[in-house]
Amino acid sequence: MPEFEWPWQYSFPPFFTLQPNADVRKTQLDAWCSLVVVWCKHNGVSHIDVTEASTLPVFRNTSLSRALPADSISVVLEELSSRGNLEWMDKAKRRGFIYWRSPAEWGQQIYSWAQNTSRINSVCTIYEITQGDDTQGLEFYGLDEAILMKALRSLQLAGKAEIMDYGDSQGVKFL
C-alpha cells in the first residue's frame, strides 16, 4: 500500500486549533472531515473510539508537536455524524462506524458484483463476500462485518437480497 499523502493543512500548525470565525471554522471542518474520511479509507479504519481518537495519527502531527484537542475532536466527529460519515454505535457517543461509503452504497457495489459474477438467485456466505478469492482486490474485500451486514440489510429492504441465518453463521441470497 502506498504511503498516505497528508494534505497541506496537516503541516499548518493553526489547523490543529479550531478557529472562532464561522467562515474559517466551516472551511476548517470541511478539511478535517475530508482528512478523517480519506485517512480512514486509506488505512482501513472502520471504527473510531472517542477515548483513543487523540492517539490516532490523523489527529496528531508529531513532526509539528501538534494535536487536535479532545473537545475539538468531538466537534469533528459530530460534524462527520451530521454529514453521514459517522454512525454512533452507542448512545453515549463513545464508539462509531466511519463511512467513506454509506451502507447503501456498499450494498449497491456488492449487488453489482453479484450480478457481474452470476450470483443472482444463489447464496453466498459472509466470508465469501469479504474474504473470498473472487472478491480479492475489490473495494469491499475485508470490509468490516458489521458494516457489511448494514449493506446487506439495505439490499434486503430494497428487495435485492435475503439475509439467511445458519445458526452460528450468516449468508445472503441475492435476488
N, CA and C atoms as a LAMMPS dump frame, in Angstrom:
ITEM: TIMESTEP
0
ITEM: NUMBER OF ATOMS
525
ITEM: BOX BOUNDS ff ff ff
-5.0000000000000000e+02 5.0000000000000000e+02
-5.0000000000000000e+02 5.0000000000000000e+02
-5.0000000000000000e+02 5.0000000000000000e+02
ITEM: ATOMS id mol type element x y z
1 1 1 N 0.841 -1.17 0
2 1 2 C 0 0 0
3 1 3 C 0.898 1.249 0
4 2 1 N 0.575 2.217 -0.868
5 2 2 C 1.386 3.44 -0.884
6 2 3 C 1.209 4.232 0.409
7 3 1 N 2.212 5.022 0.715
8 3 2 C 2.162 5.836 1.925
9 3 3 C 1.074 6.895 1.796
10 4 1 N 0.427 7.193 2.896
11 4 2 C -0.641 8.191 2.892
12 4 3 C -0.051 9.577 2.642
13 5 1 N -0.698 10.33 1.757
14 5 2 C -0.254 11.696 1.475
15 5 3 C -1.107 12.675 2.27
16 6 1 N -0.468 13.343 3.209
17 6 2 C -1.171 14.299 4.054
18 6 3 C -1.446 15.573 3.268
19 7 1 N -2.615 16.199 3.477
20 7 2 C -2.885 17.474 2.802
21 7 3 C -2.03 18.585 3.404
22 8 1 N -1.934 19.688 2.708
23 8 2 C -1.072 20.782 3.15
24 8 3 C -1.473 21.292 4.539
25 9 1 N -2.781 21.26 4.855
26 9 2 C -3.244 21.783 6.142
27 9 3 C -2.629 21.033 7.322
28 10 1 N -2.35 19.762 7.109
29 10 2 C -1.816 18.924 8.186
30 10 3 C -0.446 19.434 8.665
31 11 1 N 0.251 20.156 7.819
32 11 2 C 1.559 20.73 8.184
33 11 3 C 1.451 22.189 8.607
34 12 1 N 0.246 22.679 8.749
35 12 2 C -0.014 24.073 9.114
36 12 3 C -0.484 24.107 10.567
37 13 1 N 0.372 24.545 11.505
38 13 2 C 0.036 24.47 12.935
39 13 3 C -1.348 24.981 13.335
40 14 1 N -1.847 26.105 12.777
41 14 2 C -3.181 26.572 13.194
42 14 3 C -4.324 25.603 12.837
43 15 1 N -4.067 24.675 11.945
44 15 2 C -5.081 23.677 11.583
45 15 3 C -5.512 22.875 12.813
46 16 1 N -4.626 22.733 13.767
47 16 2 C -4.895 21.934 14.963
48 16 3 C -5.597 22.721 16.077
49 17 1 N -6.036 23.93 15.754
50 17 2 C -6.83 24.748 16.676
51 17 3 C -8.067 25.201 15.917
52 18 1 N -9.244 24.749 16.349
53 18 2 C -10.463 25.173 15.662
54 18 3 C -10.631 26.677 15.807
55 19 1 N -10.858 27.319 14.686
56 19 2 C -10.906 28.774 14.649
57 19 3 C -12.29 29.3 15.034
58 20 1 N -12.338 30.46 15.709
59 20 2 C -13.615 31.013 16.171
60 20 3 C -14.455 31.647 15.055
61 21 1 N -13.833 32.179 14.015
62 21 2 C -14.563 32.803 12.918
63 21 3 C -15.386 31.73 12.192
64 22 1 N -16.694 31.981 12.046
65 22 2 C -17.606 30.972 11.498
66 22 3 C -17.216 30.508 10.095
67 23 1 N -16.837 31.431 9.224
68 23 2 C -16.476 31.053 7.846
69 23 3 C -15.191 30.227 7.815
70 24 1 N -14.209 30.67 8.582
71 24 2 C -12.938 29.943 8.641
72 24 3 C -13.158 28.562 9.275
73 25 1 N -13.969 28.524 10.32
74 25 2 C -14.249 27.265 11.018
75 25 3 C -14.95 26.268 10.087
76 26 1 N -15.909 26.757 9.264
77 26 2 C -16.604 25.876 8.326
78 26 3 C -15.611 25.269 7.34
79 27 1 N -14.73 26.095 6.791
80 27 2 C -13.705 25.605 5.862
81 27 3 C -12.781 24.62 6.559
82 28 1 N -12.417 24.934 7.79
83 28 2 C -11.542 24.066 8.564
84 28 3 C -12.219 22.724 8.852
85 29 1 N -13.492 22.737 9.239
86 29 2 C -14.213 21.492 9.495
87 29 3 C -14.386 20.67 8.213
88 30 1 N -14.593 21.341 7.096
89 30 2 C -14.645 20.633 5.807
90 30 3 C -13.328 19.884 5.575
91 31 1 N -12.217 20.569 5.83
92 31 2 C -10.892 19.953 5.633
93 31 3 C -10.68 18.8 6.61
94 32 1 N -11.079 18.991 7.88
95 32 2 C -10.921 17.922 8.869
96 32 3 C -11.757 16.704 8.499
97 33 1 N -13.007 16.929 8.109
98 33 2 C -13.885 15.807 7.749
99 33 3 C -13.321 15.046 6.556
100 34 1 N -12.895 15.772 5.553
101 34 2 C -12.301 15.129 4.383
102 34 3 C -11.065 14.329 4.767
103 35 1 N -10.197 14.926 5.58
104 35 2 C -8.977 14.253 6.011
105 35 3 C -9.285 12.97 6.78
106 36 1 N -10.202 13.03 7.727
107 36 2 C -10.522 11.85 8.537
108 36 3 C -11.074 10.73 7.658
109 37 1 N -12.002 11.054 6.764
110 37 2 C -12.605 10.037 5.897
111 37 3 C -11.554 9.416 4.969
112 38 1 N -10.744 10.238 4.34
113 38 2 C -9.725 9.73 3.411
114 38 3 C -8.667 8.915 4.156
115 39 1 N -8.256 9.387 5.327
116 39 2 C -7.26 8.662 6.122
117 39 3 C -7.817 7.306 6.576
118 40 1 N -9.069 7.302 7.039
119 40 2 C -9.683 6.04 7.468
120 40 3 C -9.796 5.067 6.297
121 41 1 N -10.194 5.554 5.145
122 41 2 C -10.298 4.693 3.958
123 41 3 C -8.933 4.114 3.611
124 42 1 N -7.918 4.953 3.558
125 42 2 C -6.566 4.514 3.201
126 42 3 C -6.033 3.466 4.163
127 43 1 N -6.367 3.627 5.438
128 43 2 C -5.848 2.724 6.471
129 43 3 C -6.817 1.618 6.879
130 44 1 N -7.961 1.547 6.212
131 44 2 C -8.937 0.504 6.519
132 44 3 C -9.554 0.631 7.901
133 45 1 N -9.638 1.847 8.404
134 45 2 C -10.226 2.082 9.723
135 45 3 C -11.734 2.239 9.557
136 46 1 N -12.499 1.364 10.202
137 46 2 C -13.954 1.417 10.063
138 46 3 C -14.658 1.789 11.366
139 47 1 N -13.919 1.854 12.47
140 47 2 C -14.477 2.228 13.777
141 47 3 C -13.594 3.301 14.382
142 48 1 N -14.215 4.133 15.166
143 48 2 C -13.426 5.105 15.918
144 48 3 C -13.929 5.105 17.36
145 49 1 N -12.987 5.094 18.275
146 49 2 C -13.28 5.135 19.702
147 49 3 C -12.841 6.515 20.199
148 50 1 N -13.778 7.259 20.744
149 50 2 C -13.501 8.634 21.153
150 50 3 C -12.361 8.703 22.158
151 51 1 N -12.302 7.727 23.072
152 51 2 C -11.264 7.765 24.109
153 51 3 C -9.869 7.515 23.535
154 52 1 N -9.792 6.893 22.368
155 52 2 C -8.493 6.611 21.747
156 52 3 C -8.192 7.509 20.551
157 53 1 N -9.162 8.324 20.147
158 53 2 C -9.014 9.124 18.929
159 53 3 C -7.799 10.051 18.971
160 54 1 N -7.517 10.61 20.126
161 54 2 C -6.396 11.556 20.209
162 54 3 C -5.042 10.896 19.962
163 55 1 N -4.992 9.568 19.997
164 55 2 C -3.725 8.877 19.733
165 55 3 C -3.556 8.524 18.253
166 56 1 N -4.614 8.699 17.467
167 56 2 C -4.532 8.37 16.041
168 56 3 C -3.683 9.4 15.299
169 57 1 N -2.869 8.964 14.359
170 57 2 C -2.027 9.897 13.603
171 57 3 C -2.813 10.989 12.884
172 58 1 N -4.054 10.713 12.517
173 58 2 C -4.846 11.71 11.807
174 58 3 C -5.097 12.95 12.668
175 59 1 N -5.139 12.784 13.97
176 59 2 C -5.379 13.902 14.881
177 59 3 C -4.109 14.395 15.574
178 60 1 N -2.97 13.827 15.235
179 60 2 C -1.728 14.144 15.934
180 60 3 C -0.567 14.205 14.932
181 61 1 N -0.005 15.373 14.742
182 61 2 C 1.145 15.539 13.861
183 61 3 C 2.391 15.64 14.74
184 62 1 N 3.104 14.536 14.864
185 62 2 C 4.273 14.501 15.751
186 62 3 C 5.412 15.376 15.238
187 63 1 N 5.517 15.547 13.917
188 63 2 C 6.61 16.378 13.392
189 63 3 C 6.41 17.853 13.747
190 64 1 N 5.167 18.259 13.985
191 64 2 C 4.885 19.634 14.41
192 64 3 C 4.709 19.744 15.924
193 65 1 N 4.654 18.593 16.583
194 65 2 C 4.312 18.539 18.01
195 65 3 C 2.961 19.21 18.255
196 66 1 N 2.019 18.899 17.367
197 66 2 C 0.669 19.46 17.47
198 66 3 C -0.35 18.332 17.439
199 67 1 N -1.44 18.523 18.182
200 67 2 C -2.543 17.571 18.188
201 67 3 C -3.846 18.341 18.326
202 68 1 N -4.88 17.813 17.701
203 68 2 C -6.194 18.406 17.856
204 68 3 C -6.693 18.059 19.254
205 69 1 N -7.106 19.045 20.055
206 69 2 C -7.59 18.765 21.418
207 69 3 C -8.839 17.876 21.405
208 70 1 N -9.054 17.171 22.5
209 70 2 C -10.17 16.222 22.607
210 70 3 C -11.518 16.875 22.33
211 71 1 N -11.74 18.091 22.848
212 71 2 C -13.029 18.745 22.593
213 71 3 C -13.196 19.091 21.124
214 72 1 N -12.116 19.405 20.44
215 72 2 C -12.176 19.696 19.009
216 72 3 C -12.371 18.413 18.197
217 73 1 N -11.778 17.311 18.665
218 73 2 C -12.018 16.011 18.011
219 73 3 C -13.507 15.683 18.08
220 74 1 N -14.122 15.95 19.225
221 74 2 C -15.563 15.711 19.369
222 74 3 C -16.374 16.551 18.388
223 75 1 N -15.952 17.79 18.17
224 75 2 C -16.631 18.665 17.204
225 75 3 C -16.513 18.07 15.799
226 76 1 N -15.316 17.604 15.437
227 76 2 C -15.098 16.998 14.12
228 76 3 C -15.946 15.741 13.972
229 77 1 N -15.982 14.908 15.005
230 77 2 C -16.766 13.677 14.935
231 77 3 C -18.258 13.976 14.822
232 78 1 N -18.734 14.965 15.539
233 78 2 C -20.147 15.356 15.42
234 78 3 C -20.448 15.865 14.013
235 79 1 N -19.521 16.598 13.442
236 79 2 C -19.69 17.087 12.064
237 79 3 C -19.73 15.919 11.091
238 80 1 N -18.847 14.938 11.298
239 80 2 C -18.866 13.731 10.458
240 80 3 C -20.207 13.014 10.584
241 81 1 N -20.734 12.964 11.789
242 81 2 C -22.029 12.331 12.022
243 81 3 C -23.14 13.07 11.278
244 82 1 N -23.126 14.39 11.35
245 82 2 C -24.168 15.168 10.672
246 82 3 C -24.086 15.028 9.157
247 83 1 N -22.909 14.699 8.64
248 83 2 C -22.725 14.526 7.193
249 83 3 C -22.973 13.085 6.735
250 84 1 N -23.196 12.191 7.693
251 84 2 C -23.453 10.799 7.343
252 84 3 C -22.206 9.951 7.207
253 85 1 N -21.055 10.482 7.613
254 85 2 C -19.806 9.727 7.539
255 85 3 C -19.465 9.012 8.835
256 86 1 N -20.275 9.207 9.868
257 86 2 C -20.056 8.54 11.135
258 86 3 C -21.418 8.161 11.706
259 87 1 N -21.537 6.945 12.172
260 87 2 C -22.755 6.491 12.846
261 87 3 C -22.353 6.008 14.226
262 88 1 N -22.928 6.641 15.231
263 88 2 C -22.6 6.259 16.603
264 88 3 C -23.108 4.861 16.894
265 89 1 N -22.29 4.065 17.587
266 89 2 C -22.65 2.698 17.964
267 89 3 C -23.39 2.655 19.293
268 90 1 N -23.259 3.712 20.075
269 90 2 C -23.876 3.739 21.401
270 90 3 C -24.444 5.122 21.687
271 91 1 N -25.35 5.175 22.639
272 91 2 C -25.997 6.443 22.98
273 91 3 C -25.028 7.429 23.625
274 92 1 N -23.999 6.913 24.274
275 92 2 C -23.015 7.776 24.929
276 92 3 C -22.045 8.405 23.92
277 93 1 N -22.134 8.002 22.67
278 93 2 C -21.278 8.519 21.593
279 93 3 C -19.799 8.306 21.924
280 94 1 N -19.476 7.073 22.28
281 94 2 C -18.102 6.703 22.595
282 94 3 C -17.427 5.985 21.439
283 95 1 N -18.22 5.243 20.651
284 95 2 C -17.677 4.498 19.508
285 95 3 C -18.592 4.714 18.315
286 96 1 N -17.973 4.753 17.14
287 96 2 C -18.788 4.941 15.947
288 96 3 C -18.183 4.268 14.734
289 97 1 N -19.053 3.972 13.776
290 97 2 C -18.618 3.469 12.472
291 97 3 C -18.225 4.667 11.619
292 98 1 N -17.112 4.559 10.936
293 98 2 C -16.696 5.576 9.975
294 98 3 C -17.079 5.072 8.594
295 99 1 N -17.795 5.898 7.85
296 99 2 C -18.216 5.526 6.499
297 99 3 C -17.535 6.405 5.458
298 100 1 N -16.765 5.795 4.58
299 100 2 C -16.312 6.524 3.401
300 100 3 C -17.266 6.211 2.259
301 101 1 N -18.062 5.167 2.451
302 101 2 C -19.224 4.851 1.619
303 101 3 C -20.354 4.536 2.585
304 102 1 N -21.55 4.935 2.214
305 102 2 C -22.694 4.612 3.076
306 102 3 C -22.991 3.119 2.946
307 103 1 N -23.695 2.542 3.917
308 103 2 C -24.073 1.132 3.787
309 103 3 C -24.845 0.861 2.487
310 104 1 N -25.704 1.793 2.08
311 104 2 C -26.455 1.608 0.83
312 104 3 C -25.508 1.579 -0.377
313 105 1 N -24.483 2.434 -0.359
314 105 2 C -23.502 2.431 -1.463
315 105 3 C -22.711 1.13 -1.477
316 106 1 N -22.305 0.65 -0.292
317 106 2 C -21.622 -0.642 -0.215
318 106 3 C -22.537 -1.734 -0.76
319 107 1 N -23.805 -1.678 -0.352
320 107 2 C -24.762 -2.671 -0.807
321 107 3 C -24.873 -2.692 -2.32
322 108 1 N -24.953 -1.526 -2.931
323 108 2 C -25.057 -1.462 -4.389
324 108 3 C -23.798 -2.014 -5.053
325 109 1 N -22.644 -1.71 -4.473
326 109 2 C -21.387 -2.229 -5.024
327 109 3 C -21.353 -3.762 -4.936
328 110 1 N -21.786 -4.3 -3.819
329 110 2 C -21.826 -5.755 -3.63
330 110 3 C -22.846 -6.379 -4.577
331 111 1 N -23.986 -5.712 -4.732
332 111 2 C -25.016 -6.246 -5.631
333 111 3 C -24.515 -6.25 -7.084
334 112 1 N -23.804 -5.218 -7.474
335 112 2 C -23.223 -5.182 -8.83
336 112 3 C -22.251 -6.341 -9.021
337 113 1 N -21.444 -6.62 -7.997
338 113 2 C -20.535 -7.766 -8.057
339 113 3 C -21.328 -9.062 -8.221
340 114 1 N -22.417 -9.197 -7.462
341 114 2 C -23.249 -10.406 -7.549
342 114 3 C -23.83 -10.556 -8.954
343 115 1 N -24.268 -9.455 -9.531
344 115 2 C -24.8 -9.503 -10.898
345 115 3 C -23.705 -9.876 -11.901
346 116 1 N -22.554 -9.238 -11.776
347 116 2 C -21.456 -9.455 -12.73
348 116 3 C -20.841 -10.84 -12.639
349 117 1 N -21.025 -11.5 -11.513
350 117 2 C -20.441 -12.831 -11.331
351 117 3 C -21.518 -13.928 -11.28
352 118 1 N -22.691 -13.605 -11.799
353 118 2 C -23.803 -14.563 -11.91
354 118 3 C -24.182 -15.189 -10.573
355 119 1 N -24.283 -14.373 -9.543
356 119 2 C -24.662 -14.878 -8.225
357 119 3 C -26.117 -14.539 -7.858
358 120 1 N -26.86 -14.017 -8.8
359 120 2 C -28.269 -13.746 -8.542
360 120 3 C -28.971 -15.095 -8.405
361 121 1 N -29.836 -15.203 -7.4
362 121 2 C -30.556 -16.439 -7.059
363 121 3 C -29.638 -17.524 -6.508
364 122 1 N -28.509 -17.12 -5.987
365 122 2 C -27.645 -18.081 -5.297
366 122 3 C -27.254 -17.496 -3.948
367 123 1 N -26.777 -18.369 -3.063
368 123 2 C -26.428 -17.963 -1.704
369 123 3 C -24.915 -17.814 -1.584
370 124 1 N -24.497 -16.742 -0.939
371 124 2 C -23.077 -16.512 -0.64
372 124 3 C -22.929 -16.374 0.864
373 125 1 N -21.814 -16.841 1.368
374 125 2 C -21.531 -16.642 2.787
375 125 3 C -20.923 -15.256 2.988
376 126 1 N -20.968 -14.803 4.202
377 126 2 C -20.349 -13.524 4.546
378 126 3 C -18.845 -13.598 4.265
379 127 1 N -18.252 -14.742 4.601
380 127 2 C -16.821 -14.938 4.36
381 127 3 C -16.505 -14.806 2.866
382 128 1 N -17.319 -15.412 2.01
383 128 2 C -17.094 -15.326 0.561
384 128 3 C -17.045 -13.885 0.084
385 129 1 N -17.938 -13.067 0.645
386 129 2 C -18.034 -11.673 0.202
387 129 3 C -16.837 -10.861 0.676
388 130 1 N -16.442 -11.023 1.923
389 130 2 C -15.376 -10.163 2.462
390 130 3 C -13.983 -10.77 2.398
391 131 1 N -13.88 -12.09 2.232
392 131 2 C -12.565 -12.724 2.261
393 131 3 C -12.324 -13.695 1.108
394 132 1 N -13.303 -13.864 0.251
395 132 2 C -13.206 -14.866 -0.8
396 132 3 C -12.238 -14.508 -1.912
397 133 1 N -11.792 -15.534 -2.609
398 133 2 C -10.872 -15.333 -3.733
399 133 3 C -11.502 -14.462 -4.818
400 134 1 N -12.816 -14.587 -5
401 134 2 C -13.498 -13.836 -6.054
402 134 3 C -13.655 -12.355 -5.741
403 135 1 N -13.457 -11.969 -4.505
404 135 2 C -13.595 -10.551 -4.154
405 135 3 C -12.255 -9.885 -3.853
406 136 1 N -11.201 -10.662 -3.856
407 136 2 C -9.879 -10.095 -3.57
408 136 3 C -9.577 -9.005 -4.597
409 137 1 N -9.136 -7.877 -4.116
410 137 2 C -8.838 -6.751 -4.987
411 137 3 C -10.018 -5.804 -5.166
412 138 1 N -11.207 -6.208 -4.726
413 138 2 C -12.361 -5.324 -4.796
414 138 3 C -12.415 -4.457 -3.548
415 139 1 N -13.059 -3.326 -3.657
416 139 2 C -13.044 -2.363 -2.558
417 139 3 C -13.689 -2.907 -1.287
418 140 1 N -14.663 -3.799 -1.404
419 140 2 C -15.322 -4.321 -0.204
420 140 3 C -14.632 -5.549 0.368
421 141 1 N -13.538 -5.982 -0.23
422 141 2 C -12.763 -7.09 0.327
423 141 3 C -12.226 -6.649 1.695
424 142 1 N -12.472 -7.451 2.715
425 142 2 C -12.022 -7.115 4.068
426 142 3 C -12.924 -6.128 4.788
427 143 1 N -14.072 -5.799 4.193
428 143 2 C -14.998 -4.851 4.82
429 143 3 C -15.426 -5.375 6.187
430 144 1 N -15.494 -4.482 7.146
431 144 2 C -15.94 -4.822 8.49
432 144 3 C -17.297 -5.526 8.405
433 145 1 N -17.431 -6.635 9.142
434 145 2 C -18.638 -7.448 9.059
435 145 3 C -19.896 -6.684 9.476
436 146 1 N -19.807 -5.835 10.476
437 146 2 C -20.978 -5.067 10.916
438 146 3 C -21.442 -4.114 9.812
439 147 1 N -20.492 -3.497 9.121
440 147 2 C -20.848 -2.603 8.021
441 147 3 C -21.404 -3.413 6.853
442 148 1 N -20.813 -4.579 6.593
443 148 2 C -21.332 -5.454 5.539
444 148 3 C -22.784 -5.823 5.829
445 149 1 N -23.092 -6.168 7.062
446 149 2 C -24.456 -6.554 7.402
447 149 3 C -25.421 -5.379 7.215
448 150 1 N -24.982 -4.169 7.509
449 150 2 C -25.814 -2.992 7.251
450 150 3 C -26.044 -2.84 5.745
451 151 1 N -25.014 -3.086 4.953
452 151 2 C -25.132 -3.01 3.494
453 151 3 C -26.109 -4.064 2.976
454 152 1 N -25.997 -5.27 3.506
455 152 2 C -26.895 -6.344 3.072
456 152 3 C -28.337 -6.076 3.509
457 153 1 N -28.51 -5.463 4.689
458 153 2 C -29.866 -5.1 5.131
459 153 3 C -30.475 -4.058 4.195
460 154 1 N -29.634 -3.141 3.701
461 154 2 C -30.158 -2.147 2.754
462 154 3 C -30.603 -2.827 1.461
463 155 1 N -29.861 -3.842 1.036
464 155 2 C -30.27 -4.611 -0.15
465 155 3 C -31.551 -5.388 0.13
466 156 1 N -31.654 -5.925 1.338
467 156 2 C -32.854 -6.678 1.709
468 156 3 C -34.079 -5.762 1.699
469 157 1 N -33.942 -4.553 2.228
470 157 2 C -35.043 -3.589 2.228
471 157 3 C -35.458 -3.2 0.814
472 158 1 N -34.485 -3.203 -0.1
473 158 2 C -34.76 -2.861 -1.5
474 158 3 C -35.271 -4.062 -2.29
475 159 1 N -35.376 -5.225 -1.636
476 159 2 C -35.861 -6.427 -2.314
477 159 3 C -34.839 -7.085 -3.22
478 160 1 N -33.562 -6.789 -2.993
479 160 2 C -32.498 -7.335 -3.834
480 160 3 C -31.735 -8.476 -3.176
481 161 1 N -32.027 -8.744 -1.915
482 161 2 C -31.297 -9.788 -1.198
483 161 3 C -32.141 -10.289 -0.03
484 162 1 N -31.777 -11.476 0.41
485 162 2 C -32.395 -12.046 1.603
486 162 3 C -31.278 -12.567 2.497
487 163 1 N -31.187 -12.02 3.697
488 163 2 C -30.167 -12.461 4.648
489 163 3 C -30.633 -13.763 5.273
490 164 1 N -29.726 -14.728 5.356
491 164 2 C -30.065 -16.054 5.877
492 164 3 C -29.177 -16.375 7.06
493 165 1 N -29.789 -16.938 8.107
494 165 2 C -29.049 -17.36 9.297
495 165 3 C -28.874 -18.864 9.279
496 166 1 N -27.65 -19.313 9.563
497 166 2 C -27.335 -20.742 9.645
498 166 3 C -26.797 -21.074 11.03
499 167 1 N -27.528 -20.699 12.055
500 167 2 C -27.064 -20.952 13.408
501 167 3 C -25.961 -19.997 13.793
502 168 1 N -24.712 -20.44 13.636
503 168 2 C -23.584 -19.595 14.046
504 168 3 C -22.982 -18.791 12.893
505 169 1 N -23.56 -18.862 11.708
506 169 2 C -23.057 -18.065 10.588
507 169 3 C -24.219 -17.528 9.767
508 170 1 N -23.902 -16.602 8.885
509 170 2 C -24.916 -15.987 8.055
510 170 3 C -24.485 -16.009 6.595
511 171 1 N -25.487 -15.894 5.745
512 171 2 C -25.245 -15.799 4.326
513 171 3 C -26.273 -14.874 3.717
514 172 1 N -26.209 -14.712 2.421
515 172 2 C -27.149 -13.867 1.732
516 172 3 C -27.493 -14.474 0.384
517 173 1 N -28.766 -14.405 0.059
518 173 2 C -29.218 -14.82 -1.268
519 173 3 C -29.535 -13.559 -2.03
520 174 1 N -28.87 -13.392 -3.159
521 174 2 C -29.116 -12.217 -3.997
522 174 3 C -30.305 -12.501 -4.907
523 175 1 N -31.228 -11.554 -4.99
524 175 2 C -32.462 -11.723 -5.769
525 175 3 C -32.457 -10.867 -7.024
